[in-house]
């Protein structure tokens, strides 16, 4: 390769890294503005499709994803008379989820991502997410702008409730990325930066007041300590954050895990699963179609196709045939892009994320897609570091 072509290739790879960094900040840190985010993702993806070469496997994978979603949409629109807007909305959300994964897989194959780049991306996302939530909380506490007004302005619908000390629960779909940020952050170069990162991610998770995210957060702290093979500053600080939060919000946390309201919420989930199981039994093979919901049990009027037990809901919508195809597309892309070596780090966090689809509807949110991309980047870097250079050349 000539010097000029090498320089051109380096410039091209730098553009990948820069655009992916910007997309992550736009699509995860500032919640809302769904149409703007979707447009930005599609423009970046289209540009790379037009200006670069793709192997046959990548093309086959994308058409498999597209056909999987088209079949699901057709079943909903043609055979179950699902509202066309719901079909289109759900189809587009799932397509964007897969496009983000394809972008992440593409960047992981085309670029050698440095630890500095990954830590910078993780730090920026965590801080922006925290600042946005703190801004909303401050506005609500001061009476300057109501939380409802802010959410309406940015086109967002979140879970809100009091959690003690005048704080309000704010759970956004993008919050699911926060544990990924903790697990994949290396740090160690600046204690100040590490402290800001950990506190920012912790505030995001605390204000979400999600039992699943609490559990995922604790798991990620533990897994990260095993990955870096030491109890470093971030590990110690995270233990301190958990201890302080438990002391000052003890009553709120107890109420979140063991109260009449929590029991009612759990009962609703159980009832929801029973309804979904009956619908699955009625249409087990091809499902009821993308965008469908149970007419007598809707979680949300704006997105009726989302349920806390989202994997059950998607099995109802796709049928057993379609959901196996869907998961196969997901696993196929990740497996193809994941380098050999230390895959245990990736597998544990992937399984923990996968379990989120049993407790909340955000398993296919943008936060999940970008979180999986960052996990893929970090896992590949671990493999690069741990595998002998001769073995790397073979694979």
C-alpha positions in Angstrom: 0.0 0.0 0.0 1.4 3.4 -1.0 2.0 6.2 1.5 -0.9 8.2 0.0 -3.3 5.3 0.2 -2.2 4.6 3.8 -2.8 8.2 4.7 -6.2 8.0 3.0 -7.1 4.8 4.9 -6.0 6.4 8.2 -8.1 9.5 7.5 -11.1 7.2 6.7 -10.7 5.3 9.9 -10.4 8.5 11.9 -13.7 9.6 10.4 -15.3 6.3 11.5 -14.2 6.9 15.1 -15.3 10.6 15.1 -18.7 9.9 13.6 -19.4 7.0 16.0 -18.3 9.1 19.0 -20.7 11.9 17.9 -23.6 9.5 17.2 -23.2 7.9 20.6 -23.4 11.3 22.4 -26.3 12.4 20.3 -28.3 9.2 20.5 -27.7 8.2 24.1 -26.8 11.2 26.3 -29.6 13.6 25.4 -32.9 11.6 25.6 -35.8 12.5 23.3 -35.7 13.8 19.7 -36.2 10.3 18.3 -36.6 11.5 14.7 -33.4 13.5 14.8 -31.4 10.6 16.2 -32.9 8.2 13.6 -32.0 10.5 10.8 -28.4 10.9 12.0 -28.0 7.2 12.3 -29.4 6.5 8.9 -27.3 9.2 7.3 -24.0 7.9 8.8 -24.9 4.3 7.9 -25.9 5.2 4.3 -22.7 7.2 3.8 -20.6 4.2 4.9 -22.6 1.8 2.8 -22.1 4.0 -0.4 -18.4 4.8 0.2 -17.0 1.4 1.4 -17.0 -2.2 0.4 -18.9 -4.9 2.3 -18.3 -8.6 2.1 -21.0 -11.0 1.1 -21.6 -12.2 4.7 -22.5 -8.6 5.8 -24.9 -8.2 2.9 -26.6 -11.5 3.6 -26.9 -10.6 7.3 -28.6 -7.3 6.6 -31.1 -8.8 4.2 -31.8 -11.5 6.9 -32.6 -8.7 9.4 -34.7 -6.8 6.9 -36.7 -9.9 5.8 -37.2 -10.9 9.5 -38.7 -7.5 10.2 -40.7 -7.2 7.0 -42.3 -10.6 7.6 -43.3 -9.5 11.1 -44.7 -6.2 9.9 -46.7 -7.9 7.1 -48.2 -10.4 9.5 -49.3 -7.6 11.8 -50.7 -5.3 9.0 -52.3 -8.0 6.7 -53.5 -10.7 9.0 -54.2 -9.1 12.4 -55.3 -5.6 11.3 -52.8 -3.9 13.6 -52.8 -0.1 13.4 -50.4 0.8 10.6 -48.8 3.6 12.6 -47.9 1.0 15.4 -46.6 -1.4 12.8 -44.4 1.3 11.2 -43.2 2.7 14.5 -42.2 -0.7 15.9 -40.6 -1.8 12.6 -38.5 1.3 12.4 -37.4 1.2 16.0 -36.2 -2.4 15.6 -34.5 -1.6 12.3 -32.6 1.3 13.9 -31.5 -1.0 16.7 -30.0 -3.4 14.2 -28.4 -0.6 12.1 -26.7 0.7 15.2 -25.3 -2.8 15.9 -24.1 -3.0 12.3 -22.4 0.3 12.6 -20.7 -0.8 15.8 -19.6 -4.1 14.2 -18.4 -2.2 11.1 -16.3 0.2 13.1 -14.9 -2.6 15.2 -13.7 -4.4 12.1 -12.4 -1.3 10.2 -10.7 0.5 13.1 -8.3 -0.3 15.8 -9.9 1.5 18.7 -7.5 2.7 21.4 -8.2 2.5 25.2 -8.0 6.3 25.3 -10.8 6.6 22.7 -13.1 4.1 24.5 -12.5 5.8 27.9 -13.2 9.2 26.4 -16.4 8.0 24.8 -17.6 6.3 28.0 -16.7 9.4 30.2 -18.5 11.8 27.8 -21.7 9.7 27.7 -21.9 9.3 31.5 -21.3 13.0 32.2 -23.8 14.2 29.6 -26.4 11.8 30.9 -25.9 12.9 34.4 -26.0 16.6 33.6 -29.2 16.2 31.7 -30.9 14.5 34.6 -29.5 16.9 37.2 -30.8 19.8 35.0 -34.3 18.3 35.0 -34.2 17.7 38.7 -33.0 21.3 39.4 -35.7 22.7 37.2 -38.3 20.7 39.0 -37.1 21.6 42.5 -36.8 25.3 41.7 -40.2 25.4 39.9 -38.5 27.0 36.9 -39.8 24.5 34.4 -41.9 21.4 35.2 -40.6 17.9 34.4 -43.7 17.3 32.3 -42.9 20.5 30.2 -39.4 19.4 29.6 -40.4 15.9 28.6 -43.1 17.2 26.3 -40.6 19.6 24.6 -38.1 16.8 23.8 -40.7 14.2 23.0 -40.0 11.8 25.8 -42.1 9.8 28.2 -40.3 8.6 31.3 -41.2 7.0 34.6 -41.4 9.7 37.3 -42.0 9.5 41.1 -40.6 10.8 44.3 -37.6 8.9 45.7 -36.9 10.9 48.9 -35.0 14.1 49.8 -37.0 16.0 47.2 -35.5 13.9 44.4 -37.7 12.6 41.6 -37.3 9.3 39.8 -36.4 9.8 36.2 -36.0 6.6 34.2 -35.1 7.0 30.5 -34.7 4.3 27.9 -31.0 5.3 27.5 -30.3 4.5 31.1 -29.7 0.9 30.3 -26.3 1.9 28.9 -25.0 3.1 32.3 -23.9 -0.2 33.7 -22.1 -1.0 30.4 -20.1 2.3 30.9 -18.9 1.2 34.4 -18.0 -2.3 33.3 -16.0 -1.2 30.2 -14.2 1.8 31.6 -10.5 1.2 32.2 -9.4 4.5 33.8 -6.4 4.7 36.1 -4.8 7.8 34.5 -6.6 10.5 36.5 -8.4 9.9 39.8 -10.4 13.1 39.3 -11.7 11.9 35.9 -12.4 8.4 37.3 -14.3 9.9 40.2 -16.4 12.1 37.9 -17.2 9.1 35.7 -18.2 6.8 38.5 -20.3 9.4 40.3 -22.0 10.4 37.0 -23.0 6.9 36.1 -24.1 6.2 39.7 -26.4 9.3 39.7 -27.9 8.2 36.4 -28.7 4.8 37.8 -29.8 6.1 41.2 -32.3 8.6 39.6 -33.6 5.8 37.4 -34.5 4.0 40.6 -34.8 0.7 38.6 -34.3 -2.5 40.5 -32.9 -4.2 37.4 -30.3 -1.4 36.9 -29.3 -1.6 40.6 -28.6 -5.3 40.2 -26.8 -4.8 36.8 -24.7 -2.0 38.4 -23.5 -4.2 41.2 -22.7 -7.0 38.8 -20.7 -4.7 36.5 -18.7 -3.4 39.5 -17.8 -7.0 40.4 -17.1 -8.1 36.7 -14.9 -5.0 36.1 -12.8 -5.8 39.2 -12.2 -9.3 37.8 -11.4 -8.0 34.4 -8.8 -5.4 35.6 -7.6 -8.1 38.1 -7.4 -5.7 41.0 -9.4 -3.6 43.4 -8.6 -0.2 42.0 -9.7 3.4 42.8 -13.0 2.9 40.9 -13.8 -0.3 42.6 -13.2 1.3 46.1 -15.2 4.4 45.2 -18.1 2.4 43.8 -18.3 0.5 47.1 -18.4 3.8 48.9 -21.1 5.2 46.6 -23.3 2.1 47.2 -22.7 2.4 51.0 -23.5 6.2 51.2 -26.6 5.8 48.9 -27.8 2.9 51.0 -27.5 4.9 54.2 -29.1 8.2 53.1 -31.9 6.6 50.9 -32.4 3.5 53.1 -36.2 4.0 53.5 -36.7 4.7 49.8 -34.6 1.7 48.8 -36.5 -0.6 51.2 -39.7 0.8 49.8 -38.5 0.2 46.3 -37.7 -3.5 46.9 -40.3 -4.3 49.6 -43.5 -2.3 49.7 -47.2 -2.6 48.8 -46.5 -0.5 45.7 -43.6 -2.8 44.6 -45.8 -5.9 45.2 -48.5 -4.4 43.1 -46.0 -3.7 40.3 -44.8 -7.3 40.5 -48.3 -8.6 40.4 -49.0 -6.5 37.3 -45.9 -8.1 35.6 -47.1 -11.6 36.5 -50.6 -10.8 35.1 -48.9 -9.3 32.0 -46.9 -12.5 31.4 -50.1 -14.6 31.7 -51.9 -12.5 29.1 -48.8 -12.7 26.8 -48.5 -16.5 27.2 -52.2 -16.9 26.2 -51.6 -14.8 23.1 -48.4 -16.8 22.3 -50.4 -20.1 22.6 -53.0 -18.7 20.1 -50.4 -17.8 17.5 -47.3 -19.8 18.3 -45.5 -20.1 14.9 -45.8 -16.8 13.1 -47.1 -14.6 16.0 -49.4 -11.6 15.9 -47.1 -9.3 14.0 -44.8 -6.3 14.7 -46.6 -3.5 16.5 -49.3 -5.7 18.0 -50.4 -5.6 21.6 -53.0 -7.2 23.8 -56.2 -5.2 23.5 -57.2 -5.8 27.1 -53.7 -5.2 28.6 -51.7 -2.3 27.2 -48.7 -0.9 29.1 -48.7 2.4 27.2 -51.1 4.1 24.8 -48.2 5.8 22.9 -46.2 2.5 22.5 -48.6 -0.3 23.1 -46.3 -2.9 21.7 -43.8 -2.5 24.6 -44.2 -4.4 27.8 -42.0 -5.0 30.9 -41.8 -8.6 29.9 -40.5 -7.6 26.5 -39.1 -10.9 25.4 -42.6 -12.5 26.0 -44.1 -9.6 24.0 -41.7 -10.0 21.1 -42.4 -13.8 21.1 -46.1 -13.0 20.8 -45.4 -10.6 18.0 -42.8 -12.6 16.0 -43.9 -16.1 16.9 -41.4 -18.8 17.8 -40.1 -18.9 14.2 -39.6 -15.1 14.0 -38.1 -14.7 17.5 -35.5 -17.4 16.9 -34.7 -15.7 13.7 -34.5 -12.3 15.5 -32.1 -13.6 18.2 -30.1 -15.5 15.6 -29.5 -12.3 13.7 -28.4 -10.6 16.9 -26.1 -13.3 18.0 -24.7 -13.9 14.5 -23.6 -10.3 14.1 -22.0 -10.1 17.5 -20.3 -13.5 17.2 -18.9 -12.6 13.7 -17.4 -9.3 15.1 -16.1 -10.6 18.5 -12.5 -11.6 18.4 -11.3 -14.9 19.9 -9.6 -14.7 23.2 -11.2 -13.7 26.6 -14.9 -13.8 25.6 -16.1 -14.5 29.2 -16.2 -10.8 29.9 -18.5 -10.2 26.9 -20.7 -13.2 27.5 -21.5 -12.4 31.2 -22.5 -8.8 30.5 -24.4 -9.8 27.4 -26.5 -12.4 29.3 -27.1 -9.8 32.1 -28.3 -7.3 29.4 -30.4 -10.0 27.7 -32.2 -10.6 31.0 -33.4 -7.0 30.9 -36.0 -8.0 28.4 -37.8 -9.9 31.1 -38.1 -6.8 33.4 -38.3 -3.7 31.2 -39.2 -2.7 27.6 -35.8 -1.1 26.8 -34.0 -4.2 25.5 -34.1 -2.9 22.0 -33.6 0.8 22.9 -30.7 2.8 21.5 -29.0 2.7 24.9 -28.9 -1.1 24.6 -27.5 -1.0 21.0 -24.7 1.5 21.8 -24.0 -0.3 25.1 -23.4 -3.6 23.2 -21.2 -1.8 20.7 -19.0 -0.4 23.4 -18.9 -3.8 25.1 -17.8 -5.3 21.7 -15.1 -2.7 21.3 -13.7 -3.3 24.8 -13.9 -7.1 24.5 -12.0 -7.0 21.2 -9.4 -4.8 22.8 -9.0 -7.2 25.7 -8.5 -10.0 23.2 -5.9 -8.0 21.3 -4.0 -7.4 24.5 -4.2 -10.9 25.9 -3.6 -13.0 22.7 0.0 -13.6 21.5 0.8 -11.7 18.3 1.5 -14.9 16.4 -2.0 -16.2 17.3 -3.6 -12.9 16.3 -2.0 -13.2 12.9 -3.5 -16.7 12.4 -7.1 -15.6 13.3 
